[in-house]
């Protein structure tokens, strides 16, 4: 799903009493810039060191060959993430109810397969 379509999903979530929140490892200023650039109306929270991702088992360290490829293409994770861990989160959708219970997850190691927030509406409709 394109970032620009997240506003529509967030509105539908809100109508159902839910909230859509993005969590990314980038530093606050980079998250803010992306939000402004894309006209996002959802909160983008920073996860320094991918600590929240790690709590959910979603943090992975880039192997040296992939790190070299990122560097070749000018992707500076040290700059954007503010640490030299060279870790990233797996793309995931996690539905957590108001009591903190995880009700649904969608996780894929392929970063090109991002969970569609609109699919989450079905999950929310089935929640108690």
C-alpha positions as CSV (number, residue, x, y, z in Angstrom):
1,X,0.0,0.0,0.0
2,X,1.3,3.5,-0.8
3,X,2.0,5.7,2.2
4,X,-0.5,8.3,0.8
5,X,-3.4,5.8,1.2
6,X,-2.8,5.4,4.9
7,X,-5.0,8.4,5.8
8,X,-8.0,6.7,4.4
9,X,-7.2,3.6,6.4
10,X,-6.6,5.6,9.5
11,X,-10.1,7.3,9.2
12,X,-11.8,3.9,8.8
13,X,-9.9,2.6,11.9
14,X,-10.9,5.6,13.9
15,X,-14.6,5.0,13.0
16,X,-14.2,1.5,14.5
17,X,-12.5,2.8,17.7
18,X,-9.0,1.7,16.6
19,X,-5.9,3.7,15.8
20,X,-3.3,3.1,13.1
21,X,0.3,3.9,14.2
22,X,3.4,3.4,12.2
23,X,6.7,2.5,13.9
24,X,10.0,3.0,12.1
25,X,13.6,2.9,13.2
26,X,14.4,6.3,11.7
27,X,15.1,9.2,13.9
28,X,12.2,11.5,14.7
29,X,13.3,14.2,12.2
30,X,13.4,11.7,9.3
31,X,10.0,10.2,10.2
32,X,8.6,13.8,10.4
33,X,10.1,14.7,7.0
34,X,8.6,11.6,5.4
35,X,5.2,12.3,7.0
36,X,5.2,15.8,5.7
37,X,6.5,14.8,2.3
38,X,3.8,12.2,1.9
39,X,1.0,14.2,3.6
40,X,0.5,11.5,6.2
41,X,-2.1,12.0,8.9
42,X,-1.1,9.0,11.0
43,X,1.5,9.0,13.8
44,X,4.9,7.7,12.9
45,X,6.7,6.7,16.0
46,X,10.5,6.3,16.2
47,X,11.9,3.0,17.4
48,X,15.6,3.8,18.3
49,X,17.7,0.7,17.9
50,X,14.7,-1.2,16.7
51,X,14.0,-2.1,20.4
52,X,10.3,-2.4,19.9
53,X,10.8,-4.6,16.8
54,X,13.2,-6.7,18.9
55,X,10.5,-7.2,21.6
56,X,8.2,-8.7,19.0
57,X,11.0,-10.8,17.4
58,X,11.0,-8.6,14.3
59,X,14.5,-7.1,14.4
60,X,17.2,-8.5,12.1
61,X,20.8,-7.5,11.5
62,X,21.8,-7.0,7.9
63,X,24.5,-9.4,6.7
64,X,27.7,-7.9,5.5
65,X,26.9,-8.4,1.8
66,X,23.6,-6.6,2.1
67,X,25.1,-3.9,4.3
68,X,27.7,-3.3,1.4
69,X,24.8,-3.1,-1.1
70,X,23.0,-0.5,1.0
71,X,26.2,1.5,1.2
72,X,26.8,1.2,-2.5
73,X,23.3,2.7,-3.1
74,X,23.9,5.5,-0.6
75,X,21.5,4.2,2.0
76,X,23.0,5.3,5.3
77,X,21.3,3.5,8.1
78,X,23.7,4.9,10.6
79,X,22.6,8.4,9.7
80,X,18.9,7.7,9.4
81,X,18.5,5.4,12.4
82,X,21.0,7.1,14.6
83,X,23.0,4.0,15.5
84,X,25.5,1.7,13.9
85,X,23.6,-1.6,14.6
86,X,22.7,-2.0,10.9
87,X,19.4,-3.6,12.0
88,X,15.9,-3.3,10.4
89,X,12.5,-4.4,11.4
90,X,10.5,-7.0,9.4
91,X,7.4,-5.4,7.8
92,X,4.5,-6.3,10.1
93,X,1.0,-5.5,11.0
94,X,0.2,-6.2,14.7
95,X,-3.3,-5.7,16.0
96,X,-3.3,-5.2,19.8
97,X,-6.5,-4.8,21.7
98,X,-7.1,-2.2,24.4
99,X,-5.9,-4.7,27.1
100,X,-2.6,-5.2,25.4
101,X,-3.4,-8.7,24.0
102,X,-2.0,-9.3,20.5
103,X,-5.1,-10.4,18.4
104,X,-3.5,-10.7,14.9
105,X,-0.2,-10.5,13.1
106,X,0.9,-10.4,9.5
107,X,4.6,-10.6,9.0
108,X,6.7,-11.2,5.9
109,X,10.5,-11.2,5.6
110,X,10.1,-9.8,2.0
111,X,10.2,-6.0,2.6
112,X,8.3,-5.5,-0.7
113,X,5.2,-7.2,0.7
114,X,3.9,-4.6,3.1
115,X,0.7,-5.4,5.0
116,X,-2.3,-3.5,3.6
117,X,-3.9,-1.6,6.4
118,X,-7.3,-1.9,4.8
119,X,-7.1,-5.7,5.2
120,X,-6.9,-5.1,8.9
121,X,-10.5,-3.8,8.9
122,X,-11.7,-7.4,8.5
123,X,-9.6,-8.4,11.6
124,X,-11.0,-5.5,13.6
125,X,-14.6,-6.4,12.6
126,X,-14.1,-9.9,14.0
127,X,-12.6,-8.8,17.3
128,X,-14.6,-9.2,20.5
